[in-house]
Amino acid sequence: MIARDGACVSLWQDSVTAFEPQNNSAETNFDVAIAGGGITGITTALLLQKAGKKCIVFEAYNLCFGTTGGTTAHLNTLLDNPYSTIIKNFGKENAQLVAQACKNAIELVKSNIDEYNIDCGFENASAYLFAQTDKQVKELKDIHDACREVNVKALYTNKLPVDIEYKKVMVVDGQAKFHPVKYVHALAKAFEDAGGVILQECRVEDVEENNSVQIATTKGNFQANVLIYATHIPPGVNLLHLRCAPYRSYAMAVTLKNKNYPADLIYDMYDPYHYIRSQKINNKTYLIVGAEDHKTGHVENTNECFLKLEAYLRKYFDVDEVVNKWSSQYFEPADTLPYIGHLPGHDGNILVASGYGGNGITYSHVAAVTLRDIVSNKDNPLIKLFDPNRIKPVAGFVSFISHNADVVKQFIGKWFEHEKLKELADLAAGEGKVVKYEGETIALYKDENGGLHALNPVCTHLKCSVAFNVAEQTWDCPCHGARYNTNGFVVTGPASMGLENIEVKELVK
Ligand SMILES: Cc1cc2nc3c(=O)[nH]c(=O)nc-3n(C[C@H](O)[C@H](O)[C@H](O)COP(=O)(O)OP(=O)(O)OC[C@H]3O[C@@H](n4cnc5c(N)ncnc54)[C@H](O)[C@@H]3O)c2cc1C
């Protein structure tokens, strides 16, 4: 089992052992340094190392600690942000480029699996999208027509591989599924075999740019010609934090009594939609269903999301056992396409890949190819298309900025009286709440032994107020997705510093 950025255990983290780096190097000078050991960081590192660059990966915790360990790993050319919207925002030719890039990404996954003989349960699959209302039938037609415009071959069909009522169904071939952590671990080994270096438990803390990049990490100082932030969202304060909104999604892996596991990928059309697939791991098959997406920090009781998901599962499937349930975070871009390339506001030595929405497993490989070509000065039309510095004043952008309105004032006091807090808190074990105390706000958490833990709820990133995520036992920031554990340490997102601790004093009677 590997660690992940939440308390719930995903099917993937549960079915692997920890990655142990082999290359111990005292070298501090590299061509390319990559922060982040998820699918983006490791795939990009491998491609660059193979292109002749000397690369190092810094991972703050362990490989796949972030969303790659909490994904559901559908590989799609049928994207969440429909091609009809991409055509509207970027034009037909660019939408065709996106579709082709996603096809190539799936081919790259396949060729990596072949080249490195990776055992990760990869299977080709078709994607079924089904409409259940008249409105959805109309939307399905738009999606179908737009798919065909960008050469993604969508066909109407009369068959749906699960027993759920529908009005109309569309199918797209050429999709796939796999075990994402097994895949990333194998790519990481291939990267090391090619001479690359991986440092786990190594956080990038500070960066300075001159002609190269000086990188201060928790394991010492390094220098590289280029730094790539494959951290899902870049740390620090950046324009991209205004262009990406953090969302959470929920997943469950169950076994079925009737063993009727669908081989393909299946999606309904509600908002948020349900996404369904199966995976065989060590000779046992699981049905994996995801849904219940919401903006990070915007749902008070995140356990309810699991209850709703389980109710859906039990309505349509012959559930035997719920084996794993977990949630994770993704970043929705303001204008439907990811941001891959030069980090806005920097001199050109720092690159980034972010804003994948719910298609980051596929987009990670689009990013790896695009970033490799930027570093290698190779022409590639995707460089311009995904440029993070693009300005797209599209609908929705204003509301993204308004996410940032929820900024709270700085906390002043440094300690509180335990007895008074207890009265205020009224918390069950494992619960957390932001409470008011004499005009101040405190993030309070009660541990399993009844101990109270108090933190300053002001997110250290851009001073929004955090909210408690009871399912994953973290403090989540609704503005830009910084997340902290119950001791206040950063587990994910753009923050670099933990939440301030507030002393809880026992009164001497
Ligand atoms: C529930 C759910 C289901 C999903 N399902 C799908 C799907 O079916 N198909 C699909 O295509 N996409 C899916 N996605 C999206 C996809 O999983 C993600 O976009 C993708 O995993 C992101 O990978 P990444 O490597 O960019 O980021 P991550 O996997 O988040 O990796 C970033 C890494 O950077 C590290 N890090 C952060 N800061 C630092 C620092 N300062 N120094 C060093 N390291 C640092 C973190 O510890 C982390 O390990 C899903 C998302 C969710 C939430």
The ligand as a Gaussian input file, in Angstrom:
#p B3LYP/6-31G(d) Opt

LIG

0 1
 C      -11.983000      10.939000      -8.666000
 C      -11.252000      11.305000      -9.922000
 C      -11.348000      10.478000     -11.032000
 C      -10.648000      10.780000     -12.188000
 N      -10.765000       9.940000     -13.260000
 C      -10.089000      10.201000     -14.391000
 C      -10.213000       9.325000     -15.505000
 O      -10.929000       8.324000     -15.444000
 N       -9.521000       9.623000     -16.632000
 C       -8.732000      10.741000     -16.712000
 O       -8.147000      10.990000     -17.774000
 N       -8.588000      11.590000     -15.660000
 C       -9.239000      11.340000     -14.510000
 N       -9.101000      12.176000     -13.443000
 C       -8.102000      13.251000     -13.508000
 C       -6.679000      12.684000     -13.401000
 O       -6.653000      11.624000     -12.466000
 C       -5.674000      13.751000     -12.963000
 O       -5.803000      14.856000     -13.827000
 C       -4.250000      13.250000     -13.037000
 O       -4.086000      12.120000     -12.229000
 C       -3.264000      14.349000     -12.604000
 O       -1.973000      13.808000     -12.618000
 P       -0.723000      14.731000     -12.263000
 O        0.472000      13.859000     -12.333000
 O       -0.726000      15.941000     -13.121000
 O       -0.982000      15.238000     -10.787000
 P       -0.904000      14.388000      -9.374000
 O       -1.183000      12.958000      -9.597000
 O       -1.750000      15.142000      -8.442000
 O        0.622000      14.508000      -9.014000
 C        1.216000      15.696000      -8.524000
 C        2.315000      15.294000      -7.549000
 O        3.078000      16.451000      -7.223000
 C        3.500000      16.352000      -5.882000
 N        3.848000      17.709000      -5.424000
 C        3.007000      18.741000      -5.189000
 N        3.707000      19.842000      -4.818000
 C        5.026000      19.494000      -4.830000
 C        6.238000      20.196000      -4.555000
 N        6.237000      21.481000      -4.203000
 N        7.412000      19.523000      -4.664000
 C        7.438000      18.212000      -5.045000
 N        6.309000      17.505000      -5.322000
 C        5.116000      18.140000      -5.225000
 C        2.306000      15.740000      -5.179000
 O        2.665000      15.127000      -3.960000
 C        1.778000      14.768000      -6.222000
 O        2.263000      13.446000      -6.012000
 C       -9.817000      11.936000     -12.272000
 C       -9.747000      12.787000     -11.178000
 C      -10.454000      12.498000     -10.016000
 C      -10.373000      13.438000      -8.868000

